[in-house]
Amino acid sequence: MSDLKTQVIDAVKDAMRAGDKPGLATLRMVSAAIKQKEVDERRTLTDSDVLAILDKMVKQRRESVEQYEAAGREELAAAERAEIDTIGEFLPRALDESEISAMIAAAIEETGAESIRDMGKVMAKLKPEVQGRADMSTVSARVKQHLG
């Protein structure tokens, strides 16, 4: 079993003991998403698989926050932010702008990318390194900027 999956299961137990109902609901949702992926793919997930699930869940909630704020539904946006915080506890430390730029430059150099047509190679190289630590759409836009 992956370390991240174990951490999520332990956090569910801790939230139950503490009586943290909102946190428990979020953690159960995360646990269910992990189990669903394992059932669908008929295999035990690795940490990188679990990280991808967590990253996707955070991205979905960020989009929901934007939509709720645009509609003036601050209470729903606050609930989504709380879920982001709970899920974010399992994600690695976020990269800062300079670290992302350095990683992009290194990936471009390693892959020998010269134009926008080589973007797929660069992104394939970067994805395992930045998954869960930076927003992939932002990284993609910055790679495009470097190559364009």
TORDRENTI-233712 format. One record per atom (N, C-alpha, C): residue number from 0; residue in three letters; x, y, z. Coordinates in steps of 0.2 Angstrom, whole numbers, plus 2048, in hexadecimal, padded with zeros to 3 digits. Example, Ala and Ser with C-alpha at 12.3 -4.5 7.8 and 13.67 -1.06 7.14 Angstrom:
pos = 0; code = ALA; u = 842; v = 7E4; w = 827
pos = 0; code = ALA; u = 83E; v = 7EA; w = 827
pos = 0; code = ALA; u = 842; v = 7F0; w = 827
pos = 1; code = SER; u = 840; v = 7F5; w = 823
pos = 1; code = SER; u = 844; v = 7FB; w = 824
pos = 1; code = SER; u = 840; v = 800; w = 827
END
This chain:
pos = 0; code = MET; u = 804; v = 7FA; w = 800
pos = 0; code = MET; u = 800; v = 800; w = 800
pos = 0; code = MET; u = 804; v = 806; w = 800
pos = 1; code = SER; u = 802; v = 80B; w = 7FC
pos = 1; code = SER; u = 807; v = 811; w = 7FC
pos = 1; code = SER; u = 806; v = 815; w = 802
pos = 2; code = ASP; u = 80C; v = 819; w = 803
pos = 2; code = ASP; u = 80C; v = 81D; w = 80A
pos = 2; code = ASP; u = 806; v = 822; w = 80A
pos = 3; code = LEU; u = 805; v = 825; w = 804
pos = 3; code = LEU; u = 800; v = 82A; w = 804
pos = 3; code = LEU; u = 7F9; v = 827; w = 806
pos = 4; code = LYS; u = 7F8; v = 822; w = 803
pos = 4; code = LYS; u = 7F1; v = 81E; w = 804
pos = 4; code = LYS; u = 7F1; v = 81D; w = 80C
pos = 5; code = THR; u = 7F6; v = 81A; w = 80F
pos = 5; code = THR; u = 7F6; v = 819; w = 816
pos = 5; code = THR; u = 7F5; v = 81F; w = 81A
pos = 6; code = GLN; u = 7F8; v = 825; w = 818
pos = 6; code = GLN; u = 7F7; v = 82B; w = 81B
pos = 6; code = GLN; u = 7F0; v = 82D; w = 81B
pos = 7; code = VAL; u = 7ED; v = 82C; w = 816
pos = 7; code = VAL; u = 7E6; v = 82E; w = 815
pos = 7; code = VAL; u = 7E1; v = 82A; w = 81A
pos = 8; code = ILE; u = 7E3; v = 823; w = 81A
pos = 8; code = ILE; u = 7DF; v = 81F; w = 81E
pos = 8; code = ILE; u = 7E0; v = 821; w = 825
pos = 9; code = ASP; u = 7E6; v = 822; w = 827
pos = 9; code = ASP; u = 7E7; v = 824; w = 82E
pos = 9; code = ASP; u = 7E4; v = 82B; w = 830
pos = 10; code = ALA; u = 7E4; v = 82F; w = 82B
pos = 10; code = ALA; u = 7E0; v = 836; w = 82C
pos = 10; code = ALA; u = 7D9; v = 835; w = 82D
pos = 11; code = VAL; u = 7D6; v = 830; w = 829
pos = 11; code = VAL; u = 7CF; v = 82F; w = 82A
pos = 11; code = VAL; u = 7CD; v = 82C; w = 831
pos = 12; code = LYS; u = 7D2; v = 828; w = 834
pos = 12; code = LYS; u = 7D1; v = 825; w = 83B
pos = 12; code = LYS; u = 7D2; v = 82B; w = 840
pos = 13; code = ASP; u = 7D7; v = 82F; w = 83F
pos = 13; code = ASP; u = 7D8; v = 835; w = 843
pos = 13; code = ASP; u = 7D2; v = 83A; w = 843
pos = 14; code = ALA; u = 7CF; v = 83B; w = 83D
pos = 14; code = ALA; u = 7C9; v = 840; w = 83D
pos = 14; code = ALA; u = 7C3; v = 83D; w = 840
pos = 15; code = MET; u = 7C2; v = 836; w = 840
pos = 15; code = MET; u = 7BD; v = 833; w = 843
pos = 15; code = MET; u = 7BE; v = 834; w = 84B
pos = 16; code = ARG; u = 7C4; v = 832; w = 84D
pos = 16; code = ARG; u = 7C5; v = 833; w = 854
pos = 16; code = ARG; u = 7C4; v = 83A; w = 857
pos = 17; code = ALA; u = 7C6; v = 83F; w = 853
pos = 17; code = ALA; u = 7C5; v = 846; w = 855
pos = 17; code = ALA; u = 7BE; v = 849; w = 854
pos = 18; code = GLY; u = 7BA; v = 846; w = 850
pos = 18; code = GLY; u = 7B3; v = 848; w = 84F
pos = 18; code = GLY; u = 7B3; v = 84E; w = 84A
pos = 19; code = ASP; u = 7B8; v = 84E; w = 845
pos = 19; code = ASP; u = 7B9; v = 853; w = 840
pos = 19; code = ASP; u = 7B4; v = 851; w = 83A
pos = 20; code = LYS; u = 7AE; v = 853; w = 83A
pos = 20; code = LYS; u = 7A9; v = 851; w = 835
pos = 20; code = LYS; u = 7AB; v = 853; w = 82E
pos = 21; code = PRO; u = 7AC; v = 85A; w = 82D
pos = 21; code = PRO; u = 7AE; v = 85C; w = 826
pos = 21; code = PRO; u = 7B5; v = 859; w = 824
pos = 22; code = GLY; u = 7BA; v = 859; w = 828
pos = 22; code = GLY; u = 7C0; v = 855; w = 826
pos = 22; code = GLY; u = 7BF; v = 84E; w = 825
pos = 23; code = LEU; u = 7BB; v = 84B; w = 829
pos = 23; code = LEU; u = 7BA; v = 844; w = 827
pos = 23; code = LEU; u = 7B6; v = 842; w = 821
pos = 24; code = ALA; u = 7B1; v = 847; w = 81F
pos = 24; code = ALA; u = 7AE; v = 846; w = 819
pos = 24; code = ALA; u = 7B3; v = 847; w = 813
pos = 25; code = THR; u = 7B7; v = 84C; w = 813
pos = 25; code = THR; u = 7BC; v = 84D; w = 80E
pos = 25; code = THR; u = 7C1; v = 847; w = 80E
pos = 26; code = LEU; u = 7C3; v = 844; w = 813
pos = 26; code = LEU; u = 7C8; v = 83F; w = 813
pos = 26; code = LEU; u = 7C5; v = 838; w = 811
pos = 27; code = ARG; u = 7BE; v = 837; w = 812
pos = 27; code = ARG; u = 7BB; v = 832; w = 810
pos = 27; code = ARG; u = 7BA; v = 832; w = 808
pos = 28; code = MET; u = 7B9; v = 838; w = 806
pos = 28; code = MET; u = 7B8; v = 839; w = 7FE
pos = 28; code = MET; u = 7BF; v = 838; w = 7FB
pos = 29; code = VAL; u = 7C5; v = 83A; w = 7FE
pos = 29; code = VAL; u = 7CB; v = 838; w = 7FB
pos = 29; code = VAL; u = 7CC; v = 831; w = 7FB
pos = 30; code = SER; u = 7CB; v = 82D; w = 801
pos = 30; code = SER; u = 7CC; v = 826; w = 802
pos = 30; code = SER; u = 7C8; v = 822; w = 7FC
pos = 31; code = ALA; u = 7C1; v = 825; w = 7FB
pos = 31; code = ALA; u = 7BD; v = 821; w = 7F7
pos = 31; code = ALA; u = 7C0; v = 822; w = 7EF
pos = 32; code = ALA; u = 7C2; v = 828; w = 7EE
pos = 32; code = ALA; u = 7C5; v = 829; w = 7E7
pos = 32; code = ALA; u = 7CB; v = 825; w = 7E6
pos = 33; code = ILE; u = 7CF; v = 824; w = 7EB
pos = 33; code = ILE; u = 7D5; v = 81F; w = 7EB
pos = 33; code = ILE; u = 7D3; v = 818; w = 7EA
pos = 34; code = LYS; u = 7CE; v = 816; w = 7EE
pos = 34; code = LYS; u = 7CB; v = 80F; w = 7ED
pos = 34; code = LYS; u = 7C8; v = 80E; w = 7E6
pos = 35; code = GLN; u = 7C4; v = 813; w = 7E4
pos = 35; code = GLN; u = 7C1; v = 812; w = 7DD
pos = 35; code = GLN; u = 7C6; v = 811; w = 7D8
pos = 36; code = LYS; u = 7CC; v = 815; w = 7D8
pos = 36; code = LYS; u = 7D1; v = 814; w = 7D3
pos = 36; code = LYS; u = 7D4; v = 80E; w = 7D3
pos = 37; code = GLU; u = 7D5; v = 80B; w = 7D9
pos = 37; code = GLU; u = 7D8; v = 804; w = 7DA
pos = 37; code = GLU; u = 7D3; v = 7FF; w = 7D7
pos = 38; code = VAL; u = 7CD; v = 800; w = 7D8
pos = 38; code = VAL; u = 7C8; v = 7FB; w = 7D6
pos = 38; code = VAL; u = 7C8; v = 7FB; w = 7CE
pos = 39; code = ASP; u = 7C7; v = 801; w = 7CC
pos = 39; code = ASP; u = 7C7; v = 802; w = 7C4
pos = 39; code = ASP; u = 7CD; v = 7FF; w = 7C1
pos = 40; code = GLU; u = 7D3; v = 800; w = 7C4
pos = 40; code = GLU; u = 7D9; v = 7FE; w = 7C0
pos = 40; code = GLU; u = 7DB; v = 7F7; w = 7C3
pos = 41; code = ARG; u = 7D8; v = 7F5; w = 7C8
pos = 41; code = ARG; u = 7DA; v = 7EE; w = 7CA
pos = 41; code = ARG; u = 7E1; v = 7ED; w = 7CC
pos = 42; code = ARG; u = 7E4; v = 7F2; w = 7D0
pos = 42; code = ARG; u = 7EA; v = 7F2; w = 7D2
pos = 42; code = ARG; u = 7EB; v = 7F7; w = 7D8
pos = 43; code = THR; u = 7F1; v = 7F6; w = 7DC
pos = 43; code = THR; u = 7F2; v = 7FA; w = 7E2
pos = 43; code = THR; u = 7F5; v = 800; w = 7DF
pos = 44; code = LEU; u = 7F3; v = 806; w = 7E1
pos = 44; code = LEU; u = 7F6; v = 80C; w = 7DF
pos = 44; code = LEU; u = 7FC; v = 80E; w = 7E2
pos = 45; code = THR; u = 801; v = 811; w = 7DE
pos = 45; code = THR; u = 807; v = 814; w = 7E1
pos = 45; code = THR; u = 806; v = 81B; w = 7E4
pos = 46; code = ASP; u = 80B; v = 81E; w = 7E7
pos = 46; code = ASP; u = 80B; v = 824; w = 7EA
pos = 46; code = ASP; u = 809; v = 829; w = 7E4
pos = 47; code = SER; u = 80C; v = 828; w = 7DF
pos = 47; code = SER; u = 80B; v = 82D; w = 7D9
pos = 47; code = SER; u = 804; v = 82D; w = 7D6
pos = 48; code = ASP; u = 801; v = 827; w = 7D7
pos = 48; code = ASP; u = 7FA; v = 826; w = 7D5
pos = 48; code = ASP; u = 7F6; v = 82A; w = 7D9
pos = 49; code = VAL; u = 7F7; v = 829; w = 7E0
pos = 49; code = VAL; u = 7F3; v = 82C; w = 7E5
pos = 49; code = VAL; u = 7F4; v = 834; w = 7E5
pos = 50; code = LEU; u = 7FA; v = 836; w = 7E3
pos = 50; code = LEU; u = 7FC; v = 83D; w = 7E3
pos = 50; code = LEU; u = 7F8; v = 840; w = 7DD
pos = 51; code = ALA; u = 7F7; v = 83D; w = 7D7
pos = 51; code = ALA; u = 7F3; v = 83F; w = 7D2
pos = 51; code = ALA; u = 7EC; v = 840; w = 7D3
pos = 52; code = ILE; u = 7E9; v = 83B; w = 7D7
pos = 52; code = ILE; u = 7E2; v = 83C; w = 7D9
pos = 52; code = ILE; u = 7E1; v = 842; w = 7DE
pos = 53; code = LEU; u = 7E6; v = 843; w = 7E2
pos = 53; code = LEU; u = 7E5; v = 848; w = 7E7
pos = 53; code = LEU; u = 7E6; v = 84F; w = 7E3
pos = 54; code = ASP; u = 7EB; v = 84F; w = 7DE
pos = 54; code = ASP; u = 7EC; v = 855; w = 7DA
pos = 54; code = ASP; u = 7E5; v = 857; w = 7D6
pos = 55; code = LYS; u = 7E2; v = 852; w = 7D4
pos = 55; code = LYS; u = 7DC; v = 853; w = 7D0
pos = 55; code = LYS; u = 7D6; v = 855; w = 7D4
pos = 56; code = MET; u = 7D6; v = 853; w = 7DA
pos = 56; code = MET; u = 7D1; v = 855; w = 7DF
pos = 56; code = MET; u = 7D2; v = 85C; w = 7E1
pos = 57; code = VAL; u = 7D8; v = 85E; w = 7E2
pos = 57; code = VAL; u = 7D9; v = 865; w = 7E4
pos = 57; code = VAL; u = 7D7; v = 86A; w = 7DE
pos = 58; code = LYS; u = 7D9; v = 867; w = 7D8
pos = 58; code = LYS; u = 7D8; v = 86C; w = 7D2
pos = 58; code = LYS; u = 7D0; v = 86C; w = 7D1
pos = 59; code = GLN; u = 7CC; v = 867; w = 7D2
pos = 59; code = GLN; u = 7C5; v = 868; w = 7D2
pos = 59; code = GLN; u = 7C2; v = 86C; w = 7D7
pos = 60; code = ARG; u = 7C5; v = 86C; w = 7DD
pos = 60; code = ARG; u = 7C2; v = 871; w = 7E2
pos = 60; code = ARG; u = 7C4; v = 878; w = 7E1
pos = 61; code = ARG; u = 7CA; v = 879; w = 7DE
pos = 61; code = ARG; u = 7CC; v = 880; w = 7DC
pos = 61; code = ARG; u = 7C7; v = 883; w = 7D7
pos = 62; code = GLU; u = 7C6; v = 87F; w = 7D2
pos = 62; code = GLU; u = 7C1; v = 881; w = 7CD
pos = 62; code = GLU; u = 7BA; v = 882; w = 7D0
pos = 63; code = SER; u = 7B8; v = 87E; w = 7D5
pos = 63; code = SER; u = 7B2; v = 87F; w = 7D8
pos = 63; code = SER; u = 7B2; v = 886; w = 7DC
pos = 64; code = VAL; u = 7B7; v = 887; w = 7DF
pos = 64; code = VAL; u = 7B8; v = 88D; w = 7E3
pos = 64; code = VAL; u = 7B7; v = 893; w = 7DF
pos = 65; code = GLU; u = 7BA; v = 893; w = 7D9
pos = 65; code = GLU; u = 7BA; v = 899; w = 7D4
pos = 65; code = GLU; u = 7B2; v = 89A; w = 7D2
pos = 66; code = GLN; u = 7AF; v = 894; w = 7D0
pos = 66; code = GLN; u = 7A8; v = 895; w = 7CE
pos = 66; code = GLN; u = 7A3; v = 897; w = 7D4
pos = 67; code = TYR; u = 7A4; v = 895; w = 7DA
pos = 67; code = TYR; u = 7A0; v = 897; w = 7E0
pos = 67; code = TYR; u = 7A1; v = 89E; w = 7E1
pos = 68; code = GLU; u = 7A8; v = 8A1; w = 7E1
pos = 68; code = GLU; u = 7A9; v = 8A8; w = 7E2
pos = 68; code = GLU; u = 7A6; v = 8AC; w = 7DD
pos = 69; code = ALA; u = 7A6; v = 8AA; w = 7D6
pos = 69; code = ALA; u = 7A3; v = 8AD; w = 7D1
pos = 69; code = ALA; u = 79B; v = 8AE; w = 7D2
pos = 70; code = ALA; u = 799; v = 8A9; w = 7D5
pos = 70; code = ALA; u = 791; v = 8A9; w = 7D6
pos = 70; code = ALA; u = 78F; v = 8AC; w = 7DD
pos = 71; code = GLY; u = 794; v = 8AE; w = 7E1
pos = 71; code = GLY; u = 793; v = 8B1; w = 7E7
pos = 71; code = GLY; u = 791; v = 8AD; w = 7EC
pos = 72; code = ARG; u = 793; v = 8A6; w = 7EC
pos = 72; code = ARG; u = 792; v = 8A1; w = 7F1
pos = 72; code = ARG; u = 798; v = 8A0; w = 7F5
pos = 73; code = GLU; u = 799; v = 8A5; w = 7FA
pos = 73; code = GLU; u = 7A0; v = 8A5; w = 7FE
pos = 73; code = GLU; u = 7A0; v = 89F; w = 802
pos = 74; code = GLU; u = 79A; v = 89D; w = 805
pos = 74; code = GLU; u = 79A; v = 897; w = 80A
pos = 74; code = GLU; u = 79C; v = 891; w = 807
pos = 75; code = LEU; u = 79A; v = 890; w = 800
pos = 75; code = LEU; u = 79C; v = 88A; w = 7FD
pos = 75; code = LEU; u = 7A3; v = 88A; w = 7FB
pos = 76; code = ALA; u = 7A5; v = 890; w = 7F9
pos = 76; code = ALA; u = 7AC; v = 891; w = 7F7
pos = 76; code = ALA; u = 7B1; v = 88F; w = 7FD
pos = 77; code = ALA; u = 7AE; v = 891; w = 803
pos = 77; code = ALA; u = 7B2; v = 890; w = 809
pos = 77; code = ALA; u = 7B3; v = 889; w = 80B
pos = 78; code = ALA; u = 7AD; v = 885; w = 80A
pos = 78; code = ALA; u = 7AD; v = 87E; w = 80B
pos = 78; code = ALA; u = 7B2; v = 87A; w = 806
pos = 79; code = GLU; u = 7B2; v = 87D; w = 800
pos = 79; code = GLU; u = 7B7; v = 87A; w = 7FB
pos = 79; code = GLU; u = 7BE; v = 87B; w = 7FD
pos = 80; code = ARG; u = 7BF; v = 881; w = 7FF
pos = 80; code = ARG; u = 7C6; v = 883; w = 802
pos = 80; code = ARG; u = 7C8; v = 87F; w = 808
pos = 81; code = ALA; u = 7C4; v = 87D; w = 80C
pos = 81; code = ALA; u = 7C5; v = 879; w = 812
pos = 81; code = ALA; u = 7C7; v = 872; w = 80F
pos = 82; code = GLU; u = 7C3; v = 86F; w = 80A
pos = 82; code = GLU; u = 7C5; v = 869; w = 807
pos = 82; code = GLU; u = 7CC; v = 869; w = 804
pos = 83; code = ILE; u = 7CE; v = 86F; w = 800
pos = 83; code = ILE; u = 7D4; v = 86F; w = 7FD
pos = 83; code = ILE; u = 7DA; v = 86F; w = 803
pos = 84; code = ASP; u = 7D8; v = 872; w = 809
pos = 84; code = ASP; u = 7DD; v = 872; w = 80E
pos = 84; code = ASP; u = 7DE; v = 86B; w = 811
pos = 85; code = THR; u = 7D9; v = 867; w = 811
pos = 85; code = THR; u = 7D9; v = 860; w = 814
pos = 85; code = THR; u = 7DD; v = 85C; w = 80F
pos = 86; code = ILE; u = 7DB; v = 85C; w = 809
pos = 86; code = ILE; u = 7DF; v = 858; w = 804
pos = 86; code = ILE; u = 7E6; v = 85A; w = 803
pos = 87; code = GLY; u = 7E7; v = 861; w = 804
pos = 87; code = GLY; u = 7EE; v = 864; w = 803
pos = 87; code = GLY; u = 7F3; v = 861; w = 808
pos = 88; code = GLU; u = 7F0; v = 85F; w = 80E
pos = 88; code = GLU; u = 7F5; v = 85C; w = 813
pos = 88; code = GLU; u = 7F9; v = 856; w = 810
pos = 89; code = PHE; u = 7F6; v = 853; w = 80B
pos = 89; code = PHE; u = 7FA; v = 84D; w = 809
pos = 89; code = PHE; u = 7FE; v = 84E; w = 803
pos = 90; code = LEU; u = 7FE; v = 854; w = 800
pos = 90; code = LEU; u = 802; v = 856; w = 7FA
pos = 90; code = LEU; u = 808; v = 858; w = 7FD
pos = 91; code = PRO; u = 80E; v = 857; w = 7F8
pos = 91; code = PRO; u = 814; v = 85A; w = 7FA
pos = 91; code = PRO; u = 814; v = 861; w = 7FA
pos = 92; code = ARG; u = 81A; v = 864; w = 7FD
pos = 92; code = ARG; u = 81B; v = 86C; w = 7FD
pos = 92; code = ARG; u = 81A; v = 86E; w = 7F6
pos = 93; code = ALA; u = 817; v = 874; w = 7F5
pos = 93; code = ALA; u = 816; v = 877; w = 7EE
pos = 93; code = ALA; u = 81D; v = 87A; w = 7EC
pos = 94; code = LEU; u = 81E; v = 87A; w = 7E5
pos = 94; code = LEU; u = 824; v = 87D; w = 7E3
pos = 94; code = LEU; u = 823; v = 884; w = 7E2
pos = 95; code = ASP; u = 828; v = 888; w = 7E3
pos = 95; code = ASP; u = 827; v = 88F; w = 7E1
pos = 95; code = ASP; u = 829; v = 891; w = 7DA
pos = 96; code = GLU; u = 828; v = 897; w = 7D8
pos = 96; code = GLU; u = 829; v = 899; w = 7D1
pos = 96; code = GLU; u = 830; v = 898; w = 7CF
pos = 97; code = SER; u = 835; v = 899; w = 7D3
pos = 97; code = SER; u = 83C; v = 898; w = 7D0
pos = 97; code = SER; u = 83E; v = 890; w = 7D0
pos = 98; code = GLU; u = 83B; v = 88C; w = 7D4
pos = 98; code = GLU; u = 83C; v = 885; w = 7D3
pos = 98; code = GLU; u = 839; v = 882; w = 7CD
pos = 99; code = ILE; u = 833; v = 885; w = 7CC
pos = 99; code = ILE; u = 82F; v = 883; w = 7C6
pos = 99; code = ILE; u = 833; v = 885; w = 7BF
pos = 100; code = SER; u = 836; v = 88B; w = 7BF
pos = 100; code = SER; u = 83A; v = 88D; w = 7BA
pos = 100; code = SER; u = 840; v = 889; w = 7B9
pos = 101; code = ALA; u = 843; v = 888; w = 7BE
pos = 101; code = ALA; u = 849; v = 883; w = 7BE
pos = 101; code = ALA; u = 848; v = 87C; w = 7BB
pos = 102; code = MET; u = 842; v = 87A; w = 7BD
pos = 102; code = MET; u = 840; v = 873; w = 7BB
pos = 102; code = MET; u = 83F; v = 873; w = 7B4
pos = 103; code = ILE; u = 83B; v = 878; w = 7B1
pos = 103; code = ILE; u = 839; v = 879; w = 7AA
pos = 103; code = ILE; u = 840; v = 879; w = 7A6
pos = 104; code = ALA; u = 844; v = 87E; w = 7A8
pos = 104; code = ALA; u = 84A; v = 87F; w = 7A4
pos = 104; code = ALA; u = 84E; v = 878; w = 7A4
pos = 105; code = ALA; u = 84F; v = 874; w = 7A9
pos = 105; code = ALA; u = 852; v = 86E; w = 7A9
pos = 105; code = ALA; u = 84F; v = 869; w = 7A5
pos = 106; code = ALA; u = 848; v = 869; w = 7A5
pos = 106; code = ALA; u = 845; v = 864; w = 7A1
pos = 106; code = ALA; u = 845; v = 866; w = 799
pos = 107; code = ILE; u = 845; v = 86C; w = 798
pos = 107; code = ILE; u = 846; v = 86E; w = 791
pos = 107; code = ILE; u = 84D; v = 86C; w = 78E
pos = 108; code = GLU; u = 852; v = 86D; w = 793
pos = 108; code = GLU; u = 859; v = 86B; w = 791
pos = 108; code = GLU; u = 85A; v = 864; w = 790
pos = 109; code = GLU; u = 857; v = 860; w = 795
pos = 109; code = GLU; u = 858; v = 859; w = 795
pos = 109; code = GLU; u = 854; v = 856; w = 78F
pos = 110; code = THR; u = 84F; v = 858; w = 78D
pos = 110; code = THR; u = 84B; v = 855; w = 787
pos = 110; code = THR; u = 84D; v = 858; w = 781
pos = 111; code = GLY; u = 851; v = 85E; w = 781
pos = 111; code = GLY; u = 853; v = 861; w = 77B
pos = 111; code = GLY; u = 84E; v = 864; w = 777
pos = 112; code = ALA; u = 849; v = 866; w = 77A
pos = 112; code = ALA; u = 843; v = 86A; w = 777
pos = 112; code = ALA; u = 845; v = 870; w = 774
pos = 113; code = GLU; u = 842; v = 872; w = 76E
pos = 113; code = GLU; u = 844; v = 878; w = 76B
pos = 113; code = GLU; u = 83E; v = 87C; w = 769
pos = 114; code = SER; u = 838; v = 879; w = 768
pos = 114; code = SER; u = 832; v = 87D; w = 766
pos = 114; code = SER; u = 82C; v = 87A; w = 76A
pos = 115; code = ILE; u = 827; v = 87D; w = 769
pos = 115; code = ILE; u = 820; v = 87B; w = 76C
pos = 115; code = ILE; u = 81E; v = 874; w = 76A
pos = 116; code = ARG; u = 821; v = 871; w = 765
pos = 116; code = ARG; u = 81F; v = 86A; w = 763
pos = 116; code = ARG; u = 822; v = 865; w = 768
pos = 117; code = ASP; u = 827; v = 867; w = 76B
pos = 117; code = ASP; u = 82B; v = 863; w = 770
pos = 117; code = ASP; u = 828; v = 864; w = 777
pos = 118; code = MET; u = 822; v = 867; w = 778
pos = 118; code = MET; u = 81F; v = 868; w = 77E
pos = 118; code = MET; u = 81D; v = 862; w = 782
pos = 119; code = GLY; u = 81B; v = 85D; w = 77E
pos = 119; code = GLY; u = 819; v = 856; w = 781
pos = 119; code = GLY; u = 81F; v = 853; w = 784
pos = 120; code = LYS; u = 825; v = 853; w = 781
pos = 120; code = LYS; u = 82B; v = 850; w = 785
pos = 120; code = LYS; u = 82C; v = 854; w = 78B
pos = 121; code = VAL; u = 82C; v = 85A; w = 78B
pos = 121; code = VAL; u = 82E; v = 85E; w = 791
pos = 121; code = VAL; u = 829; v = 85D; w = 797
pos = 122; code = MET; u = 822; v = 85D; w = 795
pos = 122; code = MET; u = 81D; v = 85C; w = 79A
pos = 122; code = MET; u = 81D; v = 854; w = 79D
pos = 123; code = ALA; u = 81F; v = 850; w = 798
pos = 123; code = ALA; u = 820; v = 849; w = 79B
pos = 123; code = ALA; u = 825; v = 848; w = 7A0
pos = 124; code = LYS; u = 82B; v = 84C; w = 79F
pos = 124; code = LYS; u = 830; v = 84C; w = 7A3
pos = 124; code = LYS; u = 82F; v = 850; w = 7AA
pos = 125; code = LEU; u = 82B; v = 855; w = 7A9
pos = 125; code = LEU; u = 829; v = 859; w = 7AF
pos = 125; code = LEU; u = 824; v = 856; w = 7B4
pos = 126; code = LYS; u = 81F; v = 853; w = 7B1
pos = 126; code = LYS; u = 819; v = 851; w = 7B4
pos = 126; code = LYS; u = 81A; v = 84D; w = 7BB
pos = 127; code = PRO; u = 81F; v = 847; w = 7BA
pos = 127; code = PRO; u = 820; v = 844; w = 7C1
pos = 127; code = PRO; u = 823; v = 848; w = 7C6
pos = 128; code = GLU; u = 827; v = 84D; w = 7C4
pos = 128; code = GLU; u = 82B; v = 851; w = 7C9
pos = 128; code = GLU; u = 826; v = 856; w = 7CC
pos = 129; code = VAL; u = 821; v = 859; w = 7C8
pos = 129; code = VAL; u = 81D; v = 85F; w = 7CB
pos = 129; code = VAL; u = 816; v = 85D; w = 7CD
pos = 130; code = GLN; u = 814; v = 856; w = 7CB
pos = 130; code = GLN; u = 80D; v = 854; w = 7CD
pos = 130; code = GLN; u = 80C; v = 855; w = 7D4
pos = 131; code = GLY; u = 807; v = 859; w = 7D6
pos = 131; code = GLY; u = 805; v = 85A; w = 7DD
pos = 131; code = GLY; u = 808; v = 860; w = 7E0
pos = 132; code = ARG; u = 80E; v = 862; w = 7DD
pos = 132; code = ARG; u = 812; v = 868; w = 7E0
pos = 132; code = ARG; u = 810; v = 86E; w = 7DC
pos = 133; code = ALA; u = 80D; v = 86E; w = 7D6
pos = 133; code = ALA; u = 80C; v = 874; w = 7D3
pos = 133; code = ALA; u = 806; v = 873; w = 7CE
pos = 134; code = ASP; u = 802; v = 878; w = 7CC
pos = 134; code = ASP; u = 7FD; v = 877; w = 7C8
pos = 134; code = ASP; u = 7FF; v = 875; w = 7C1
pos = 135; code = MET; u = 7FD; v = 870; w = 7BE
pos = 135; code = MET; u = 800; v = 86E; w = 7B8
pos = 135; code = MET; u = 7FE; v = 872; w = 7B2
pos = 136; code = SER; u = 7F8; v = 876; w = 7B2
pos = 136; code = SER; u = 7F6; v = 87A; w = 7AD
pos = 136; code = SER; u = 7FB; v = 880; w = 7AD
pos = 137; code = THR; u = 7FD; v = 882; w = 7B3
pos = 137; code = THR; u = 802; v = 888; w = 7B3
pos = 137; code = THR; u = 809; v = 886; w = 7B1
pos = 138; code = VAL; u = 80B; v = 880; w = 7B2
pos = 138; code = VAL; u = 811; v = 87D; w = 7B0
pos = 138; code = VAL; u = 811; v = 87D; w = 7A8
pos = 139; code = SER; u = 80B; v = 87A; w = 7A6
pos = 139; code = SER; u = 80B; v = 87A; w = 79F
pos = 139; code = SER; u = 80B; v = 880; w = 79B
pos = 140; code = ALA; u = 808; v = 885; w = 79E
pos = 140; code = ALA; u = 808; v = 88C; w = 79B
pos = 140; code = ALA; u = 80F; v = 88F; w = 79B
pos = 141; code = ARG; u = 813; v = 88E; w = 7A1
pos = 141; code = ARG; u = 81A; v = 890; w = 7A1
pos = 141; code = ARG; u = 81E; v = 88C; w = 79C
pos = 142; code = VAL; u = 81D; v = 886; w = 79B
pos = 142; code = VAL; u = 821; v = 882; w = 796
pos = 142; code = VAL; u = 820; v = 885; w = 78F
pos = 143; code = LYS; u = 81A; v = 886; w = 78E
pos = 143; code = LYS; u = 818; v = 889; w = 787
pos = 143; code = LYS; u = 81B; v = 890; w = 786
pos = 144; code = GLN; u = 81B; v = 894; w = 78C
pos = 144; code = GLN; u = 81F; v = 89A; w = 78B
pos = 144; code = GLN; u = 826; v = 89A; w = 78A
pos = 145; code = HIS; u = 829; v = 895; w = 78D
pos = 145; code = HIS; u = 831; v = 894; w = 78C
pos = 145; code = HIS; u = 832; v = 891; w = 785
pos = 146; code = LEU; u = 82E; v = 88D; w = 783
pos = 146; code = LEU; u = 82F; v = 88A; w = 77C
pos = 146; code = LEU; u = 82D; v = 88F; w = 776
pos = 147; code = GLY; u = 828; v = 893; w = 778
pos = 147; code = GLY; u = 825; v = 897; w = 773
pos = 147; code = GLY; u = 829; v = 89D; w = 772
END
